Amino acid sequence: MLRNFILGLSCIVCVCAFAQSDYKNIELKSREGIFSSFNPCEPSIAIDPTNPKRMVAGSILNNVYKSIDGGITWDHDVLKSSHGVYGDPTIIASPLGDFYYLHLGDPGNGGYSNSRWLESIVIQQLKEKKFSCRKKCWTDGIAIGTNAPKDQDKQWATTSKDGGEIYVSWTEFDKYDSKEPNDHSRILFSKGKKGGASFSEPIAISDVEGGCVDDDNTTEGAVPAAGVNNEVYVAWAHQENIYFNKSVDGGNTWMPKSKVAMSIPGGWNQEIPGVYRANGMPILLSDLSQGPNRGNLYLCWSDERNGDVDVFVSSSSDGGEHWTEAVRVNNDQGDAQQFFPWMTVDVVTGNLYAVFYDRRNYTDYNTDVYLASSSDGGKTWTNERISENPFVTNASVFLGDYNNISAVNGVVRPIWTRIDNYKTSVWIALIQK
């Protein structure tokens, strides 16, 4: 998200000639005459499980992209809502092929300079799966979590296994960026029916609260996952731990105390040379496929247990009661940094795919994008470079807080941000496994 960082750059991006990947890289460009307010970053992407040719992506501040040919070409627009659109895009696709775009609310359209900034989490739906439309393609949306003067931030979402319900988790701050000891952060959860017309009253699912300065002491990075038997799971980061809570009745009631699922040595707020800020917040996934690991839960994150930042994964086969020892995902032999991971489960095969930035091939700020793949439930991983050439990070340019990836029956679409000439751009790779 764009907090505490002034972005005055336009959406103009550079096009370069690349030659380092077996996979075609595609830039998601702004349509001529339609520009967002800020340089794009923090991309999110989802593939339609009913038709993998159709996919939707988003990037800050209010960019939305649609493709009907598997990501070869994209149509661009800017998302609008009466609730305001202020970044942190989360794109999800239900098993029914419904697309939802979640983001931060800003009904005053004044950014951090007005009191209604971060007032709510907003969810909008693509109308009637109209990939060909160019005007009013999305519902106006519904604002959830409004609890002035508290701030709502850093949401993620998923749907139930049948697509009938939407699950959303996020961080509520008593006052964002406050250093006051009496101001706290907590993880909230809400759910709504298909279509997103209404949502339940948010409930706190973290019994341990954090601070509000947006660092290791904050409860942040909550990601929900749906189980095969109406369970809902949520994981988030706080200090040097990944916390976990679950509901066995579709999100109506939760364990009274969250549990520590995994440690994050060094904390989730990580220092990467040449990067404005970086985090190792967890990604929580549930395998709803018909593959051999159906029902497994997976956690993916990054930490500094080996002296540099690496990507790790752990799995649970009993609903989060027990977790395996952390498995290192990146397979380099040196002490290079691997950071900003995101992981997905192929909804058909159950195979795992993780995308992350990687500096194994350099001794400076040059950065590649890598894909790691696992077909055995995260026990072993293969790594391959998927960016066609490296880019150089610059701490004066906001790279965003996350990347993303989606996979349906071997159609794998990682999405990431790169920097060229002090400008950011958003890219995907066309991968068929």
C-alpha positions in Angstrom: 0.0 0.0 0.0 1.1 3.6 -0.5 1.2 4.6 3.2 4.0 7.1 4.2 5.4 7.2 0.6 4.9 10.0 -1.8 4.4 8.7 -5.4 4.4 11.5 -8.0 5.2 9.4 -11.0 2.9 8.8 -13.9 1.8 5.4 -15.3 4.2 5.7 -18.3 6.3 2.6 -18.5 9.3 1.6 -20.5 9.4 -1.4 -22.9 12.7 -3.3 -23.0 14.2 -6.1 -25.0 14.7 -9.1 -22.8 16.5 -12.4 -23.3 16.8 -14.5 -20.1 13.6 -16.6 -19.7 11.9 -19.4 -21.5 8.6 -17.8 -20.8 7.1 -14.8 -22.6 6.8 -11.8 -20.4 3.8 -9.5 -20.9 3.4 -6.0 -19.6 0.0 -4.9 -18.4 -0.2 -1.4 -19.8 -2.5 1.5 -19.4 -5.1 1.9 -22.2 -4.4 5.0 -24.2 -6.0 8.0 -22.6 -6.8 6.2 -19.3 -4.3 6.7 -16.5 -4.2 5.9 -12.8 -3.0 8.4 -10.3 0.2 6.5 -9.3 2.8 4.3 -10.7 1.4 0.7 -10.8 2.6 -1.9 -8.2 1.2 -4.4 -5.7 -0.4 -6.4 -8.4 -3.0 -9.1 -8.0 -4.3 -11.7 -10.4 -7.0 -14.4 -10.6 -7.8 -17.0 -13.3 -11.4 -18.1 -14.0 -11.6 -21.8 -12.9 -14.4 -22.4 -15.4 -12.5 -20.9 -18.3 -8.7 -20.4 -17.8 -8.6 -18.1 -20.9 -10.3 -15.4 -18.8 -8.4 -13.6 -16.1 -8.5 -10.4 -14.2 -5.6 -8.4 -12.6 -5.3 -5.2 -10.6 -2.6 -2.8 -9.4 -2.5 0.3 -7.4 -4.0 2.8 -7.2 -7.2 1.8 -9.1 -6.0 -0.2 -12.2 -8.1 -3.2 -13.4 -7.1 -5.4 -16.4 -9.1 -8.1 -18.1 -7.9 -10.8 -20.6 -9.9 -13.3 -22.6 -6.9 -15.0 -24.3 -5.0 -16.4 -21.4 -3.1 -13.2 -20.7 -1.6 -12.5 -24.1 -3.6 -9.3 -24.5 -5.2 -7.1 -21.8 -7.8 -4.4 -21.7 -7.2 -1.7 -19.0 -9.5 0.5 -17.1 -9.6 2.3 -13.8 -11.9 1.1 -11.1 -14.5 3.6 -9.6 -16.7 3.4 -6.5 -18.6 5.8 -4.4 -16.7 4.3 -1.5 -13.4 5.4 -3.0 -10.6 3.3 -4.4 -7.3 3.5 -2.6 -5.0 0.6 -3.4 -4.2 -2.8 -1.9 -5.9 -4.6 -4.8 -7.1 -8.1 -4.1 -8.5 -10.0 -7.1 -10.2 -13.4 -6.4 -12.2 -15.7 -8.6 -14.8 -18.1 -7.2 -15.2 -21.7 -8.4 -18.3 -20.4 -10.3 -16.2 -17.9 -12.3 -17.3 -14.8 -10.3 -14.6 -12.2 -10.0 -14.3 -9.8 -7.0 -12.0 -6.8 -6.6 -11.3 -5.8 -3.0 -9.4 -2.6 -2.1 -9.1 0.1 0.5 -11.9 2.7 0.9 -11.4 6.5 0.6 -14.9 8.0 0.0 -13.5 11.6 0.4 -11.0 10.9 -2.4 -8.4 12.8 -0.6 -5.9 10.2 0.4 -4.1 10.3 3.7 -4.9 14.1 4.0 -8.6 13.4 4.8 -10.2 11.8 7.8 -12.1 9.2 5.8 -9.0 7.6 4.3 -8.8 3.9 5.2 -12.4 4.1 6.4 -13.3 0.7 5.1 -12.6 -2.3 3.0 -14.5 -2.2 -0.3 -15.5 -5.2 -2.4 -16.8 -4.9 -6.0 -17.9 -7.6 -8.4 -17.5 -7.9 -12.1 -21.0 -7.7 -13.5 -22.4 -10.8 -15.3 -18.9 -11.9 -16.3 -18.9 -9.1 -19.0 -15.3 -9.3 -20.2 -16.2 -7.3 -23.3 -17.6 -4.3 -21.5 -15.7 -1.0 -21.1 -18.2 1.1 -19.0 -19.7 0.3 -15.7 -18.3 -3.3 -15.7 -18.2 -3.5 -11.9 -20.7 -3.0 -9.2 -20.3 0.1 -7.0 -19.4 -2.3 -4.2 -20.1 -2.5 -0.5 -17.9 -1.0 2.3 -17.2 -3.4 5.2 -15.5 -2.8 8.5 -16.4 0.9 8.8 -15.7 1.8 12.4 -14.7 5.5 12.6 -12.3 6.8 13.7 -10.4 3.4 13.4 -8.6 2.6 10.2 -9.1 -0.6 8.1 -6.1 -1.9 6.1 -4.3 -4.8 4.4 -7.2 -7.1 3.4 -7.2 -10.4 1.6 -10.1 -12.7 0.6 -11.2 -16.0 -0.7 -14.5 -17.8 -1.3 -16.0 -21.0 0.0 -15.3 -24.2 -1.9 -18.7 -23.9 -3.7 -18.3 -20.1 -4.4 -21.4 -19.3 -2.3 -19.7 -17.2 0.3 -16.9 -14.7 0.4 -14.5 -14.6 3.3 -12.4 -11.4 4.1 -9.8 -10.8 6.8 -7.8 -7.6 7.5 -6.1 -5.4 10.1 -8.0 -2.8 12.1 -5.8 0.0 13.5 -7.1 2.2 16.4 -5.1 4.9 14.6 -2.7 4.0 11.7 0.9 4.9 12.4 0.2 5.9 16.0 3.0 5.5 18.5 0.6 5.8 21.4 0.9 2.8 23.7 -2.9 2.7 24.1 -3.5 2.4 20.3 -3.6 -1.2 19.0 -4.1 -3.3 15.9 -6.1 -6.5 15.6 -7.3 -9.0 12.9 -10.9 -8.8 11.8 -13.0 -11.2 9.8 -16.3 -10.8 7.9 -18.2 -12.9 5.4 -20.8 -12.3 2.7 -23.0 -14.2 0.3 -22.2 -14.7 -3.4 -22.6 -11.3 -5.1 -21.3 -9.4 -2.1 -24.6 -7.5 -1.4 -24.1 -7.6 2.4 -21.5 -8.8 4.9 -21.6 -9.9 8.5 -20.6 -7.6 11.3 -16.8 -7.9 11.6 -15.4 -9.9 14.5 -11.9 -9.9 16.0 -10.2 -13.3 15.6 -6.8 -12.3 17.1 -6.7 -12.5 20.9 -3.3 -10.9 20.9 -3.3 -7.3 19.8 -0.4 -5.4 18.3 0.8 -1.8 17.9 -0.1 0.7 15.2 3.3 1.7 13.7 3.2 -0.8 10.8 6.2 -2.8 11.9 6.9 -6.2 13.5 4.7 -5.3 16.5 1.7 -4.9 14.3 -0.8 -7.7 13.7 -0.8 -7.7 9.9 -1.0 -9.7 6.7 -4.2 -11.7 7.4 -5.0 -14.2 4.6 -8.1 -16.5 4.8 -8.5 -20.0 3.3 -11.5 -22.2 2.9 -11.6 -25.8 3.9 -13.2 -28.8 2.3 -15.8 -29.2 5.1 -17.0 -25.7 5.7 -14.0 -24.6 7.7 -12.4 -21.2 7.4 -8.8 -20.5 8.3 -6.9 -17.3 8.8 -3.1 -16.7 9.3 -1.3 -13.5 10.0 2.0 -12.1 11.3 2.9 -10.5 14.6 6.4 -10.0 15.8 8.4 -13.1 15.1 5.4 -15.5 14.7 2.7 -16.6 12.3 -0.6 -16.8 14.1 -3.5 -19.0 13.1 -7.1 -19.3 13.9 -9.9 -21.4 12.5 -13.7 -21.8 12.3 -15.4 -25.1 11.8 -18.8 -23.6 11.0 -18.2 -21.4 8.0 -16.8 -18.4 9.9 -19.6 -18.0 12.5 -17.5 -18.9 15.5 -13.8 -19.1 16.1 -11.3 -20.6 18.5 -11.2 -18.3 21.5 -7.4 -18.2 21.3 -5.3 -18.0 18.2 -2.2 -20.3 18.1 1.3 -19.8 16.9 1.7 -22.0 13.8 5.3 -21.0 12.8 8.1 -18.7 13.7 9.5 -15.9 11.6 13.1 -15.4 12.8 13.9 -11.7 12.4 10.3 -10.7 12.2 8.0 -10.0 9.3 9.4 -6.5 8.7 12.5 -7.2 6.7 15.4 -5.1 5.4 16.3 -5.7 1.7 19.1 -3.4 0.4 17.8 -1.1 -2.3 14.1 -1.7 -1.4 12.0 1.0 0.3 10.4 -1.7 2.5 9.8 -5.4 2.5 7.9 -8.0 4.5 7.7 -11.7 5.0 4.0 -11.9 5.9 2.4 -15.3 5.5 0.3 -16.6 2.6 -2.3 -19.2 3.7 -3.7 -21.7 1.2 -6.0 -24.7 1.2 -5.9 -27.5 -1.4 -9.5 -27.9 -2.7 -8.4 -29.8 -5.7 -9.0 -33.5 -6.4 -5.3 -34.1 -6.2 -3.5 -36.4 -3.8 -3.1 -33.7 -1.1 -6.7 -32.5 -1.1 -7.5 -30.8 2.3 -3.9 -29.8 3.0 -3.2 -26.3 4.3 0.0 -24.5 3.3 1.8 -21.5 4.8 4.4 -19.6 2.7 6.5 -16.7 4.1 10.1 -15.4 4.1 12.4 -15.0 7.1 16.1 -14.5 8.1 16.8 -17.8 10.0 19.7 -18.5 7.6 21.3 -15.0 7.9 19.7 -13.8 4.6 16.1 -13.7 3.6 14.8 -17.0 2.2 11.3 -18.3 1.2 9.8 -21.1 3.3 6.7 -23.3 3.2 5.0 -25.5 5.8 2.0 -27.8 5.5 -0.7 -29.2 7.7 -2.9 -32.3 7.0 -5.0 -32.0 10.1 -6.7 -28.6 9.8 -3.8 -26.6 11.3 -3.4 -28.6 14.5 0.1 -29.5 13.5 2.5 -28.1 11.0 5.6 -29.6 9.3 9.1 -28.2 9.7 9.8 -25.3 7.4 11.0 -26.3 4.0 13.3 -23.9 2.1 11.7 -23.1 -1.3 14.6 -21.3 -3.0 17.4 -23.7 -3.9 20.4 -21.3 -4.4 23.6 -22.2 -2.7 24.7 -18.7 -1.6 23.5 -16.0 0.7 21.4 -14.0 -1.8 18.1 -12.5 -0.9 14.8 -14.0 -2.0 11.9 -11.8 -1.0 8.2 -10.8 -1.5 7.0 -14.4 -2.1 3.4 -15.4 -3.0 2.1 -18.9 -3.5 -0.9 -20.6 -5.0 -2.4 -24.0 -5.3 -3.5 -25.2 -8.7 -7.3 -25.6 -8.2 -7.3 -28.7 -10.5 -4.0 -30.5 -10.0 -3.1 -29.4 -6.4 0.4 -28.5 -7.5 2.1 -25.6 -5.7 3.6 -22.6 -7.4 5.5 -19.7 -5.7 6.8 -16.5 -7.2 9.4 -14.3 -5.6 12.2 -11.8 -6.3 15.7 -13.3 -6.4 19.2 -12.0 -6.4 21.1 -15.3 -6.6 22.7 -14.3 -9.9 24.1 -10.9 -8.8 26.1 -9.2 -6.1 24.3 -5.8 -6.4 20.7 -4.7 -6.6 20.0 -6.5 -9.8 16.9 -8.6 -9.3 15.3 -11.5 -11.1 11.8 -13.0 -10.7 11.7 -16.8 -10.0 9.0 -19.4 -10.0 9.3 -22.4 -7.7 7.1 -25.5 -8.3 6.2 -28.5 -6.2 4.1 -31.6 -7.1 4.6 -33.4 -3.8 2.8 -31.1 -1.4 5.7 -28.7 -0.8 8.3 -31.3 0.2 10.6 -30.6 -2.7 10.8 -27.7 -5.1 12.3 -26.8 -8.5 13.3 -23.3 -9.3 13.4 -21.4 -12.6 14.0 -17.8 -13.6 10.9 -16.4 -15.3 11.8 -12.8 -15.8 13.2 -12.1 -19.3 15.9 -9.8 -17.8 16.7 -8.3 -14.4 15.8 -4.9 -13.0 17.6 -2.8 -10.5 15.6 -1.9 -7.3 15.8 1.7 -5.9 14.8 2.6 -2.4 13.4 5.9 -3.7 10.8 4.1 -5.8 8.0 2.2 -4.1 8.0 -1.4 -5.2 4.8 -2.2 -3.4 4.2 -4.7 -0.5 3.4 -7.9 -2.5 3.2 -9.8 -5.8 0.7 -12.5 -6.7 0.1 -15.7 -8.7 -2.8 -17.8 -9.9 -2.9 -21.3 -11.4 -5.7 -23.4 -13.0 -4.9 -26.9 -14.5 -1.4 -26.0 -15.4 -2.1 -22.5 -16.6 0.2 -20.5 -14.3 0.2 -16.7 -14.2 2.6 -15.0 -11.8 2.4 -11.2 -11.7 5.0 -8.8 -10.3 6.3 -5.2 -10.4 9.6 -4.1 -11.9 11.5 -0.8 -11.9 13.0 0.8 -15.0 14.2 4.4 -15.2 12.7 5.2 -11.8 9.2 4.0 -13.0 7.3 0.9 -12.1 5.5 -1.4 -14.4 3.5 -4.6 -13.9 4.2 -7.9 -15.7 3.1 -11.5 -16.0 4.7 -14.6 -17.5 2.9 -17.0 -19.7 3.5 -20.4 -18.2 2.0 -23.7 -19.1 2.9 -26.7 -16.9 
